[in-house]
């Protein structure tokens, strides 16, 4: 199943009728897609992060939670 991203201009405005296919790298100049990161802070003011699984790109690297918003996400 293909995943699609909505495409935005440099000011964050959604470009009507324009979508990008995940993994195709088909965004043009000054076209962007929405990426979301979540920083979780515990009761002791520590930032909670995770370590990437072995076998994935950048394995054993620390990361925050996040990902790309799919087309139509609000």
mmCIF file of the N, C-alpha and C atoms, coordinates in Angstrom:
data_MODEL
# 
_entry.id   MODEL 
# 
loop_
_atom_site.group_PDB 
_atom_site.id 
_atom_site.type_symbol 
_atom_site.label_atom_id 
_atom_site.label_alt_id 
_atom_site.label_comp_id 
_atom_site.label_asym_id 
_atom_site.label_entity_id 
_atom_site.label_seq_id 
_atom_site.pdbx_PDB_ins_code 
_atom_site.Cartn_x 
_atom_site.Cartn_y 
_atom_site.Cartn_z 
_atom_site.occupancy 
_atom_site.B_iso_or_equiv 
_atom_site.pdbx_formal_charge 
_atom_site.auth_seq_id 
_atom_site.auth_comp_id 
_atom_site.auth_asym_id 
_atom_site.auth_atom_id 
_atom_site.pdbx_PDB_model_num 
ATOM 1   N N  . UNK A 1 1  ? 0.839  -1.183 0.000  1.00 0.00 ? 1  UNK A N  1 
ATOM 2   C CA . UNK A 1 1  ? 0.000  0.000  0.000  1.00 0.00 ? 1  UNK A CA 1 
ATOM 3   C C  . UNK A 1 1  ? 0.885  1.248  0.000  1.00 0.00 ? 1  UNK A C  1 
ATOM 4   N N  . UNK A 1 2  ? 0.631  2.154  -0.889 1.00 0.00 ? 2  UNK A N  1 
ATOM 5   C CA . UNK A 1 2  ? 1.390  3.398  -0.952 1.00 0.00 ? 2  UNK A CA 1 
ATOM 6   C C  . UNK A 1 2  ? 0.898  4.378  0.095  1.00 0.00 ? 2  UNK A C  1 
ATOM 7   N N  . UNK A 1 3  ? 1.830  5.149  0.630  1.00 0.00 ? 3  UNK A N  1 
ATOM 8   C CA . UNK A 1 3  ? 1.479  6.235  1.547  1.00 0.00 ? 3  UNK A CA 1 
ATOM 9   C C  . UNK A 1 3  ? 1.741  7.552  0.834  1.00 0.00 ? 3  UNK A C  1 
ATOM 10  N N  . UNK A 1 4  ? 0.843  8.499  1.029  1.00 0.00 ? 4  UNK A N  1 
ATOM 11  C CA . UNK A 1 4  ? 0.955  9.799  0.379  1.00 0.00 ? 4  UNK A CA 1 
ATOM 12  C C  . UNK A 1 4  ? 1.106  10.903 1.416  1.00 0.00 ? 4  UNK A C  1 
ATOM 13  N N  . UNK A 1 5  ? 1.838  11.939 1.035  1.00 0.00 ? 5  UNK A N  1 
ATOM 14  C CA . UNK A 1 5  ? 1.986  13.138 1.858  1.00 0.00 ? 5  UNK A CA 1 
ATOM 15  C C  . UNK A 1 5  ? 1.340  14.298 1.138  1.00 0.00 ? 5  UNK A C  1 
ATOM 16  N N  . UNK A 1 6  ? 0.693  15.190 1.880  1.00 0.00 ? 6  UNK A N  1 
ATOM 17  C CA . UNK A 1 6  ? 0.259  16.459 1.314  1.00 0.00 ? 6  UNK A CA 1 
ATOM 18  C C  . UNK A 1 6  ? 1.508  17.305 1.101  1.00 0.00 ? 6  UNK A C  1 
ATOM 19  N N  . UNK A 1 7  ? 1.476  18.182 0.117  1.00 0.00 ? 7  UNK A N  1 
ATOM 20  C CA . UNK A 1 7  ? 2.622  19.023 -0.211 1.00 0.00 ? 7  UNK A CA 1 
ATOM 21  C C  . UNK A 1 7  ? 2.302  20.469 0.163  1.00 0.00 ? 7  UNK A C  1 
ATOM 22  N N  . UNK A 1 8  ? 3.292  21.131 0.772  1.00 0.00 ? 8  UNK A N  1 
ATOM 23  C CA . UNK A 1 8  ? 3.147  22.500 1.263  1.00 0.00 ? 8  UNK A CA 1 
ATOM 24  C C  . UNK A 1 8  ? 4.184  23.408 0.612  1.00 0.00 ? 8  UNK A C  1 
ATOM 25  N N  . UNK A 1 9  ? 3.866  24.713 0.550  1.00 0.00 ? 9  UNK A N  1 
ATOM 26  C CA . UNK A 1 9  ? 4.849  25.680 0.053  1.00 0.00 ? 9  UNK A CA 1 
ATOM 27  C C  . UNK A 1 9  ? 5.732  26.160 1.204  1.00 0.00 ? 9  UNK A C  1 
ATOM 28  N N  . UNK A 1 10 ? 6.651  27.058 0.927  1.00 0.00 ? 10 UNK A N  1 
ATOM 29  C CA . UNK A 1 10 ? 7.622  27.529 1.920  1.00 0.00 ? 10 UNK A CA 1 
ATOM 30  C C  . UNK A 1 10 ? 6.963  28.265 3.089  1.00 0.00 ? 10 UNK A C  1 
ATOM 31  N N  . UNK A 1 11 ? 5.735  28.749 2.910  1.00 0.00 ? 11 UNK A N  1 
ATOM 32  C CA . UNK A 1 11 ? 5.019  29.455 3.980  1.00 0.00 ? 11 UNK A CA 1 
ATOM 33  C C  . UNK A 1 11 ? 4.109  28.530 4.772  1.00 0.00 ? 11 UNK A C  1 
ATOM 34  N N  . UNK A 1 12 ? 4.121  27.233 4.454  1.00 0.00 ? 12 UNK A N  1 
ATOM 35  C CA . UNK A 1 12 ? 3.299  26.267 5.178  1.00 0.00 ? 12 UNK A CA 1 
ATOM 36  C C  . UNK A 1 12 ? 1.890  26.131 4.655  1.00 0.00 ? 12 UNK A C  1 
ATOM 37  N N  . UNK A 1 13 ? 1.632  26.681 3.480  1.00 0.00 ? 13 UNK A N  1 
ATOM 38  C CA . UNK A 1 13 ? 0.308  26.570 2.868  1.00 0.00 ? 13 UNK A CA 1 
ATOM 39  C C  . UNK A 1 13 ? 0.233  25.292 2.048  1.00 0.00 ? 13 UNK A C  1 
ATOM 40  N N  . UNK A 1 14 ? -0.843 24.550 2.239  1.00 0.00 ? 14 UNK A N  1 
ATOM 41  C CA . UNK A 1 14 ? -1.043 23.312 1.488  1.00 0.00 ? 14 UNK A CA 1 
ATOM 42  C C  . UNK A 1 14 ? -1.273 23.653 0.019  1.00 0.00 ? 14 UNK A C  1 
ATOM 43  N N  . UNK A 1 15 ? -0.580 22.957 -0.873 1.00 0.00 ? 15 UNK A N  1 
ATOM 44  C CA . UNK A 1 15 ? -0.742 23.166 -2.307 1.00 0.00 ? 15 UNK A CA 1 
ATOM 45  C C  . UNK A 1 15 ? -1.897 22.274 -2.775 1.00 0.00 ? 15 UNK A C  1 
ATOM 46  N N  . UNK A 1 16 ? -2.968 22.905 -3.205 1.00 0.00 ? 16 UNK A N  1 
ATOM 47  C CA . UNK A 1 16 ? -4.196 22.196 -3.577 1.00 0.00 ? 16 UNK A CA 1 
ATOM 48  C C  . UNK A 1 16 ? -3.929 21.160 -4.671 1.00 0.00 ? 16 UNK A C  1 
ATOM 49  N N  . UNK A 1 17 ? -4.416 19.938 -4.445 1.00 0.00 ? 17 UNK A N  1 
ATOM 50  C CA . UNK A 1 17 ? -4.330 18.884 -5.430 1.00 0.00 ? 17 UNK A CA 1 
ATOM 51  C C  . UNK A 1 17 ? -2.952 18.255 -5.591 1.00 0.00 ? 17 UNK A C  1 
ATOM 52  N N  . UNK A 1 18 ? -1.982 18.656 -4.761 1.00 0.00 ? 18 UNK A N  1 
ATOM 53  C CA . UNK A 1 18 ? -0.617 18.145 -4.892 1.00 0.00 ? 18 UNK A CA 1 
ATOM 54  C C  . UNK A 1 18 ? -0.321 17.183 -3.753 1.00 0.00 ? 18 UNK A C  1 
ATOM 55  N N  . UNK A 1 19 ? 0.124  15.977 -4.096 1.00 0.00 ? 19 UNK A N  1 
ATOM 56  C CA . UNK A 1 19 ? 0.551  15.001 -3.102 1.00 0.00 ? 19 UNK A CA 1 
ATOM 57  C C  . UNK A 1 19 ? 1.878  14.393 -3.550 1.00 0.00 ? 19 UNK A C  1 
ATOM 58  N N  . UNK A 1 20 ? 2.596  13.860 -2.587 1.00 0.00 ? 20 UNK A N  1 
ATOM 59  C CA . UNK A 1 20 ? 3.865  13.194 -2.856 1.00 0.00 ? 20 UNK A CA 1 
ATOM 60  C C  . UNK A 1 20 ? 3.760  11.750 -2.378 1.00 0.00 ? 20 UNK A C  1 
ATOM 61  N N  . UNK A 1 21 ? 4.421  10.844 -3.071 1.00 0.00 ? 21 UNK A N  1 
ATOM 62  C CA . UNK A 1 21 ? 4.426  9.438  -2.690 1.00 0.00 ? 21 UNK A CA 1 
ATOM 63  C C  . UNK A 1 21 ? 5.616  9.198  -1.766 1.00 0.00 ? 21 UNK A C  1 
ATOM 64  N N  . UNK A 1 22 ? 5.369  8.612  -0.611 1.00 0.00 ? 22 UNK A N  1 
ATOM 65  C CA . UNK A 1 22 ? 6.442  8.326  0.337  1.00 0.00 ? 22 UNK A CA 1 
ATOM 66  C C  . UNK A 1 22 ? 7.511  7.454  -0.329 1.00 0.00 ? 22 UNK A C  1 
ATOM 67  N N  . UNK A 1 23 ? 8.763  7.873  -0.176 1.00 0.00 ? 23 UNK A N  1 
ATOM 68  C CA . UNK A 1 23 ? 9.880  7.117  -0.711 1.00 0.00 ? 23 UNK A CA 1 
ATOM 69  C C  . UNK A 1 23 ? 10.275 7.467  -2.138 1.00 0.00 ? 23 UNK A C  1 
ATOM 70  N N  . UNK A 1 24 ? 9.487  8.281  -2.822 1.00 0.00 ? 24 UNK A N  1 
ATOM 71  C CA . UNK A 1 24 ? 9.777  8.631  -4.220 1.00 0.00 ? 24 UNK A CA 1 
ATOM 72  C C  . UNK A 1 24 ? 10.699 9.846  -4.341 1.00 0.00 ? 24 UNK A C  1 
ATOM 73  N N  . UNK A 1 25 ? 10.789 10.660 -3.315 1.00 0.00 ? 25 UNK A N  1 
ATOM 74  C CA . UNK A 1 25 ? 11.599 11.886 -3.347 1.00 0.00 ? 25 UNK A CA 1 
ATOM 75  C C  . UNK A 1 25 ? 11.205 12.750 -4.544 1.00 0.00 ? 25 UNK A C  1 
ATOM 76  N N  . UNK A 1 26 ? 9.908  12.977 -4.688 1.00 0.00 ? 26 UNK A N  1 
ATOM 77  C CA . UNK A 1 26 ? 9.392  13.702 -5.845 1.00 0.00 ? 26 UNK A CA 1 
ATOM 78  C C  . UNK A 1 26 ? 8.951  15.135 -5.530 1.00 0.00 ? 26 UNK A C  1 
ATOM 79  N N  . UNK A 1 27 ? 9.425  15.678 -4.416 1.00 0.00 ? 27 UNK A N  1 
ATOM 80  C CA . UNK A 1 27 ? 9.100  17.062 -4.093 1.00 0.00 ? 27 UNK A CA 1 
ATOM 81  C C  . UNK A 1 27 ? 9.931  17.999 -4.960 1.00 0.00 ? 27 UNK A C  1 
ATOM 82  N N  . UNK A 1 28 ? 9.308  19.058 -5.444 1.00 0.00 ? 28 UNK A N  1 
ATOM 83  C CA . UNK A 1 28 ? 10.009 20.046 -6.260 1.00 0.00 ? 28 UNK A CA 1 
ATOM 84  C C  . UNK A 1 28 ? 10.678 21.108 -5.396 1.00 0.00 ? 28 UNK A C  1 
ATOM 85  N N  . UNK A 1 29 ? 11.300 22.071 -6.049 1.00 0.00 ? 29 UNK A N  1 
ATOM 86  C CA . UNK A 1 29 ? 11.948 23.189 -5.362 1.00 0.00 ? 29 UNK A CA 1 
ATOM 87  C C  . UNK A 1 29 ? 10.909 23.949 -4.544 1.00 0.00 ? 29 UNK A C  1 
ATOM 88  N N  . UNK A 1 30 ? 11.232 24.235 -3.289 1.00 0.00 ? 30 UNK A N  1 
ATOM 89  C CA . UNK A 1 30 ? 10.333 24.939 -2.359 1.00 0.00 ? 30 UNK A CA 1 
ATOM 90  C C  . UNK A 1 30 ? 9.030  24.193 -2.106 1.00 0.00 ? 30 UNK A C  1 
ATOM 91  N N  . UNK A 1 31 ? 9.051  22.860 -2.212 1.00 0.00 ? 31 UNK A N  1 
ATOM 92  C CA . UNK A 1 31 ? 7.912  22.037 -1.818 1.00 0.00 ? 31 UNK A CA 1 
ATOM 93  C C  . UNK A 1 31 ? 8.330  21.199 -0.616 1.00 0.00 ? 31 UNK A C  1 
ATOM 94  N N  . UNK A 1 32 ? 7.402  21.031 0.317  1.00 0.00 ? 32 UNK A N  1 
ATOM 95  C CA . UNK A 1 32 ? 7.713  20.383 1.586  1.00 0.00 ? 32 UNK A CA 1 
ATOM 96  C C  . UNK A 1 32 ? 6.588  19.447 1.996  1.00 0.00 ? 32 UNK A C  1 
ATOM 97  N N  . UNK A 1 33 ? 6.879  18.529 2.913  1.00 0.00 ? 33 UNK A N  1 
ATOM 98  C CA . UNK A 1 33 ? 5.835  17.711 3.535  1.00 0.00 ? 33 UNK A CA 1 
ATOM 99  C C  . UNK A 1 33 ? 5.977  17.872 5.042  1.00 0.00 ? 33 UNK A C  1 
ATOM 100 N N  . UNK A 1 34 ? 4.928  17.547 5.756  1.00 0.00 ? 34 UNK A N  1 
ATOM 101 C CA . UNK A 1 34 ? 4.859  17.784 7.191  1.00 0.00 ? 34 UNK A CA 1 
ATOM 102 C C  . UNK A 1 34 ? 5.486  16.640 7.977  1.00 0.00 ? 34 UNK A C  1 
ATOM 103 N N  . UNK A 1 35 ? 6.434  16.994 8.846  1.00 0.00 ? 35 UNK A N  1 
ATOM 104 C CA . UNK A 1 35 ? 7.087  16.047 9.745  1.00 0.00 ? 35 UNK A CA 1 
ATOM 105 C C  . UNK A 1 35 ? 6.792  16.486 11.173 1.00 0.00 ? 35 UNK A C  1 
ATOM 106 N N  . UNK A 1 36 ? 6.474  15.532 12.023 1.00 0.00 ? 36 UNK A N  1 
ATOM 107 C CA . UNK A 1 36 ? 6.096  15.832 13.403 1.00 0.00 ? 36 UNK A CA 1 
ATOM 108 C C  . UNK A 1 36 ? 7.049  15.136 14.366 1.00 0.00 ? 36 UNK A C  1 
ATOM 109 N N  . UNK A 1 37 ? 7.546  15.877 15.343 1.00 0.00 ? 37 UNK A N  1 
ATOM 110 C CA . UNK A 1 37 ? 8.366  15.299 16.405 1.00 0.00 ? 37 UNK A CA 1 
ATOM 111 C C  . UNK A 1 37 ? 7.699  15.565 17.741 1.00 0.00 ? 37 UNK A C  1 
ATOM 112 N N  . UNK A 1 38 ? 7.788  14.606 18.642 1.00 0.00 ? 38 UNK A N  1 
ATOM 113 C CA . UNK A 1 38 ? 7.184  14.725 19.963 1.00 0.00 ? 38 UNK A CA 1 
ATOM 114 C C  . UNK A 1 38 ? 8.288  14.593 21.005 1.00 0.00 ? 38 UNK A C  1 
ATOM 115 N N  . UNK A 1 39 ? 8.421  15.593 21.842 1.00 0.00 ? 39 UNK A N  1 
ATOM 116 C CA . UNK A 1 39 ? 9.396  15.557 22.934 1.00 0.00 ? 39 UNK A CA 1 
ATOM 117 C C  . UNK A 1 39 ? 8.626  15.314 24.225 1.00 0.00 ? 39 UNK A C  1 
ATOM 118 N N  . UNK A 1 40 ? 8.884  14.171 24.854 1.00 0.00 ? 40 UNK A N  1 
ATOM 119 C CA . UNK A 1 40 ? 8.189  13.787 26.080 1.00 0.00 ? 40 UNK A CA 1 
ATOM 120 C C  . UNK A 1 40 ? 9.093  14.131 27.262 1.00 0.00 ? 40 UNK A C  1 
ATOM 121 N N  . UNK A 1 41 ? 8.541  14.868 28.228 1.00 0.00 ? 41 UNK A N  1 
ATOM 122 C CA . UNK A 1 41 ? 9.296  15.249 29.426 1.00 0.00 ? 41 UNK A CA 1 
ATOM 123 C C  . UNK A 1 41 ? 8.614  14.612 30.623 1.00 0.00 ? 41 UNK A C  1 
ATOM 124 N N  . UNK A 1 42 ? 9.376  13.839 31.409 1.00 0.00 ? 42 UNK A N  1 
ATOM 125 C CA . UNK A 1 42 ? 8.791  13.140 32.555 1.00 0.00 ? 42 UNK A CA 1 
ATOM 126 C C  . UNK A 1 42 ? 8.677  14.074 33.767 1.00 0.00 ? 42 UNK A C  1 
ATOM 127 N N  . UNK A 1 43 ? 8.188  13.542 34.876 1.00 0.00 ? 43 UNK A N  1 
ATOM 128 C CA . UNK A 1 43 ? 7.959  14.339 36.090 1.00 0.00 ? 43 UNK A CA 1 
ATOM 129 C C  . UNK A 1 43 ? 9.248  14.911 36.682 1.00 0.00 ? 43 UNK A C  1 
ATOM 130 N N  . UNK A 1 44 ? 10.400 14.351 36.310 1.00 0.00 ? 44 UNK A N  1 
ATOM 131 C CA . UNK A 1 44 ? 11.687 14.847 36.808 1.00 0.00 ? 44 UNK A CA 1 
ATOM 132 C C  . UNK A 1 44 ? 12.381 15.753 35.795 1.00 0.00 ? 44 UNK A C  1 
ATOM 133 N N  . UNK A 1 45 ? 11.623 16.266 34.822 1.00 0.00 ? 45 UNK A N  1 
ATOM 134 C CA . UNK A 1 45 ? 12.131 17.158 33.776 1.00 0.00 ? 45 UNK A CA 1 
ATOM 135 C C  . UNK A 1 45 ? 13.185 16.514 32.895 1.00 0.00 ? 45 UNK A C  1 
ATOM 136 N N  . UNK A 1 46 ? 13.104 15.188 32.726 1.00 0.00 ? 46 UNK A N  1 
ATOM 137 C CA . UNK A 1 46 ? 14.012 14.491 31.830 1.00 0.00 ? 46 UNK A CA 1 
ATOM 138 C C  . UNK A 1 46 ? 13.298 14.235 30.505 1.00 0.00 ? 46 UNK A C  1 
ATOM 139 N N  . UNK A 1 47 ? 14.034 14.356 29.423 1.00 0.00 ? 47 UNK A N  1 
ATOM 140 C CA . UNK A 1 47 ? 13.467 14.073 28.104 1.00 0.00 ? 47 UNK A CA 1 
ATOM 141 C C  . UNK A 1 47 ? 13.537 12.569 27.857 1.00 0.00 ? 47 UNK A C  1 
ATOM 142 N N  . UNK A 1 48 ? 12.400 11.984 27.475 1.00 0.00 ? 48 UNK A N  1 
ATOM 143 C CA . UNK A 1 48 ? 12.312 10.553 27.217 1.00 0.00 ? 48 UNK A CA 1 
ATOM 144 C C  . UNK A 1 48 ? 12.569 10.321 25.724 1.00 0.00 ? 48 UNK A C  1 
ATOM 145 N N  . UNK A 1 49 ? 13.613 9.533  25.417 1.00 0.00 ? 49 UNK A N  1 
ATOM 146 C CA . UNK A 1 49 ? 13.933 9.207  24.032 1.00 0.00 ? 49 UNK A CA 1 
ATOM 147 C C  . UNK A 1 49 ? 14.051 7.695  23.885 1.00 0.00 ? 49 UNK A C  1 
ATOM 148 N N  . UNK A 1 50 ? 14.162 7.220  22.657 1.00 0.00 ? 50 UNK A N  1 
ATOM 149 C CA . UNK A 1 50 ? 14.276 5.787  22.424 1.00 0.00 ? 50 UNK A CA 1 
ATOM 150 C C  . UNK A 1 50 ? 15.510 5.500  21.571 1.00 0.00 ? 50 UNK A C  1 
ATOM 151 N N  . UNK A 1 51 ? 15.873 4.234  21.520 1.00 0.00 ? 51 UNK A N  1 
ATOM 152 C CA . UNK A 1 51 ? 17.013 3.803  20.733 1.00 0.00 ? 51 UNK A CA 1 
ATOM 153 C C  . UNK A 1 51 ? 16.506 3.009  19.535 1.00 0.00 ? 51 UNK A C  1 
ATOM 154 N N  . UNK A 1 52 ? 17.041 3.305  18.359 1.00 0.00 ? 52 UNK A N  1 
ATOM 155 C CA . UNK A 1 52 ? 16.599 2.621  17.138 1.00 0.00 ? 52 UNK A CA 1 
ATOM 156 C C  . UNK A 1 52 ? 16.966 1.144  17.175 1.00 0.00 ? 52 UNK A C  1 
ATOM 157 N N  . UNK A 1 53 ? 16.114 0.320  16.577 1.00 0.00 ? 53 UNK A N  1 
ATOM 158 C CA . UNK A 1 53 ? 16.309 -1.127 16.557 1.00 0.00 ? 53 UNK A CA 1 
ATOM 159 C C  . UNK A 1 53 ? 17.484 -1.520 15.676 1.00 0.00 ? 53 UNK A C  1 
ATOM 160 N N  . UNK A 1 54 ? 18.085 -2.629 16.015 1.00 0.00 ? 54 UNK A N  1 
ATOM 161 C CA . UNK A 1 54 ? 19.145 -3.186 15.165 1.00 0.00 ? 54 UNK A CA 1 
ATOM 162 C C  . UNK A 1 54 ? 18.529 -3.613 13.840 1.00 0.00 ? 54 UNK A C  1 
ATOM 163 N N  . UNK A 1 55 ? 19.282 -3.437 12.772 1.00 0.00 ? 55 UNK A N  1 
ATOM 164 C CA . UNK A 1 55 ? 18.803 -3.797 11.449 1.00 0.00 ? 55 UNK A CA 1 
ATOM 165 C C  . UNK A 1 55 ? 18.148 -2.654 10.702 1.00 0.00 ? 55 UNK A C  1 
ATOM 166 N N  . UNK A 1 56 ? 17.863 -1.555 11.384 1.00 0.00 ? 56 UNK A N  1 
ATOM 167 C CA . UNK A 1 56 ? 17.287 -0.376 10.742 1.00 0.00 ? 56 UNK A CA 1 
ATOM 168 C C  . UNK A 1 56 ? 18.399 0.618  10.461 1.00 0.00 ? 56 UNK A C  1 
ATOM 169 N N  . UNK A 1 57 ? 18.124 1.578  9.602  1.00 0.00 ? 57 UNK A N  1 
ATOM 170 C CA . UNK A 1 57 ? 19.126 2.612  9.358  1.00 0.00 ? 57 UNK A CA 1 
ATOM 171 C C  . UNK A 1 57 ? 19.435 3.329  10.674 1.00 0.00 ? 57 UNK A C  1 
ATOM 172 N N  . UNK A 1 58 ? 20.665 3.710  10.843 1.00 0.00 ? 58 UNK A N  1 
ATOM 173 C CA . UNK A 1 58 ? 21.130 4.379  12.065 1.00 0.00 ? 58 UNK A CA 1 
ATOM 174 C C  . UNK A 1 58 ? 20.848 3.547  13.313 1.00 0.00 ? 58 UNK A C  1 
ATOM 175 N N  . UNK A 1 59 ? 20.998 2.221  13.192 1.00 0.00 ? 59 UNK A N  1 
ATOM 176 C CA . UNK A 1 59 ? 20.698 1.334  14.323 1.00 0.00 ? 59 UNK A CA 1 
ATOM 177 C C  . UNK A 1 59 ? 21.496 1.738  15.553 1.00 0.00 ? 59 UNK A C  1 
ATOM 178 N N  . UNK A 1 60 ? 20.898 1.538  16.708 1.00 0.00 ? 60 UNK A N  1 
ATOM 179 C CA . UNK A 1 60 ? 21.462 1.863  18.024 1.00 0.00 ? 60 UNK A CA 1 
ATOM 180 C C  . UNK A 1 60 ? 21.652 3.361  18.256 1.00 0.00 ? 60 UNK A C  1 
ATOM 181 N N  . UNK A 1 61 ? 21.112 4.207  17.382 1.00 0.00 ? 61 UNK A N  1 
ATOM 182 C CA . UNK A 1 61 ? 21.166 5.659  17.602 1.00 0.00 ? 61 UNK A CA 1 
ATOM 183 C C  . UNK A 1 61 ? 19.973 6.090  18.435 1.00 0.00 ? 61 UNK A C  1 
ATOM 184 N N  . UNK A 1 62 ? 20.159 7.136  19.226 1.00 0.00 ? 62 UNK A N  1 
ATOM 185 C CA . UNK A 1 62 ? 19.066 7.678  20.025 1.00 0.00 ? 62 UNK A CA 1 
ATOM 186 C C  . UNK A 1 62 ? 18.211 8.574  19.156 1.00 0.00 ? 62 UNK A C  1 
ATOM 187 N N  . UNK A 1 63 ? 16.893 8.569  19.430 1.00 0.00 ? 63 UNK A N  1 
ATOM 188 C CA . UNK A 1 63 ? 15.968 9.386  18.645 1.00 0.00 ? 63 UNK A CA 1 
ATOM 189 C C  . UNK A 1 63 ? 14.774 9.812  19.491 1.00 0.00 ? 63 UNK A C  1 
ATOM 190 N N  . UNK A 1 64 ? 14.124 10.892 19.053 1.00 0.00 ? 64 UNK A N  1 
ATOM 191 C CA . UNK A 1 64 ? 12.859 11.267 19.682 1.00 0.00 ? 64 UNK A CA 1 
ATOM 192 C C  . UNK A 1 64 ? 11.743 10.639 18.850 1.00 0.00 ? 64 UNK A C  1 
ATOM 193 N N  . UNK A 1 65 ? 10.539 10.614 19.379 1.00 0.00 ? 65 UNK A N  1 
ATOM 194 C CA . UNK A 1 65 ? 9.402  10.052 18.676 1.00 0.00 ? 65 UNK A CA 1 
ATOM 195 C C  . UNK A 1 65 ? 8.956  11.018 17.590 1.00 0.00 ? 65 UNK A C  1 
ATOM 196 N N  . UNK A 1 66 ? 8.636  10.510 16.428 1.00 0.00 ? 66 UNK A N  1 
ATOM 197 C CA . UNK A 1 66 ? 8.177  11.386 15.366 1.00 0.00 ? 66 UNK A CA 1 
ATOM 198 C C  . UNK A 1 66 ? 7.883  10.617 14.099 1.00 0.00 ? 66 UNK A C  1 
ATOM 199 N N  . UNK A 1 67 ? 7.501  11.348 13.090 1.00 0.00 ? 67 UNK A N  1 
ATOM 200 C CA . UNK A 1 67 ? 7.220  10.750 11.802 1.00 0.00 ? 67 UNK A CA 1 
ATOM 201 C C  . UNK A 1 67 ? 6.568  11.742 10.866 1.00 0.00 ? 67 UNK A C  1 
ATOM 202 N N  . UNK A 1 68 ? 6.225  11.284 9.684  1.00 0.00 ? 68 UNK A N  1 
ATOM 203 C CA . UNK A 1 68 ? 5.620  12.124 8.665  1.00 0.00 ? 68 UNK A CA 1 
ATOM 204 C C  . UNK A 1 68 ? 4.096  12.033 8.759  1.00 0.00 ? 68 UNK A C  1 
ATOM 205 N N  . UNK A 1 69 ? 3.454  13.173 8.580  1.00 0.00 ? 69 UNK A N  1 
ATOM 206 C CA . UNK A 1 69 ? 1.994  13.193 8.541  1.00 0.00 ? 69 UNK A CA 1 
ATOM 207 C C  . UNK A 1 69 ? 1.537  12.703 7.182  1.00 0.00 ? 69 UNK A C  1 
ATOM 208 N N  . UNK A 1 70 ? 0.601  11.785 7.163  1.00 0.00 ? 70 UNK A N  1 
ATOM 209 C CA . UNK A 1 70 ? 0.071  11.254 5.911  1.00 0.00 ? 70 UNK A CA 1 
ATOM 210 C C  . UNK A 1 70 ? -0.972 12.194 5.338  1.00 0.00 ? 70 UNK A C  1 
ATOM 211 N N  . UNK A 1 71 ? -1.197 12.103 4.046  1.00 0.00 ? 71 UNK A N  1 
ATOM 212 C CA . UNK A 1 71 ? -2.176 12.945 3.372  1.00 0.00 ? 71 UNK A CA 1 
ATOM 213 C C  . UNK A 1 71 ? -3.530 12.851 4.071  1.00 0.00 ? 71 UNK A C  1 
ATOM 214 N N  . UNK A 1 72 ? -4.105 14.001 4.371  1.00 0.00 ? 72 UNK A N  1 
ATOM 215 C CA . UNK A 1 72 ? -5.409 14.046 5.021  1.00 0.00 ? 72 UNK A CA 1 
ATOM 216 C C  . UNK A 1 72 ? -5.366 14.083 6.533  1.00 0.00 ? 72 UNK A C  1 
ATOM 217 N N  . UNK A 1 73 ? -4.183 13.830 7.142  1.00 0.00 ? 73 UNK A N  1 
ATOM 218 C CA . UNK A 1 73 ? -4.076 13.921 8.607  1.00 0.00 ? 73 UNK A CA 1 
ATOM 219 C C  . UNK A 1 73 ? -4.385 15.341 9.056  1.00 0.00 ? 73 UNK A C  1 
ATOM 220 N N  . UNK A 1 74 ? -5.017 15.459 10.207 1.00 0.00 ? 74 UNK A N  1 
ATOM 221 C CA . UNK A 1 74 ? -5.315 16.785 10.749 1.00 0.00 ? 74 UNK A CA 1 
ATOM 222 C C  . UNK A 1 74 ? -4.620 16.976 12.082 1.00 0.00 ? 74 UNK A C  1 
# 
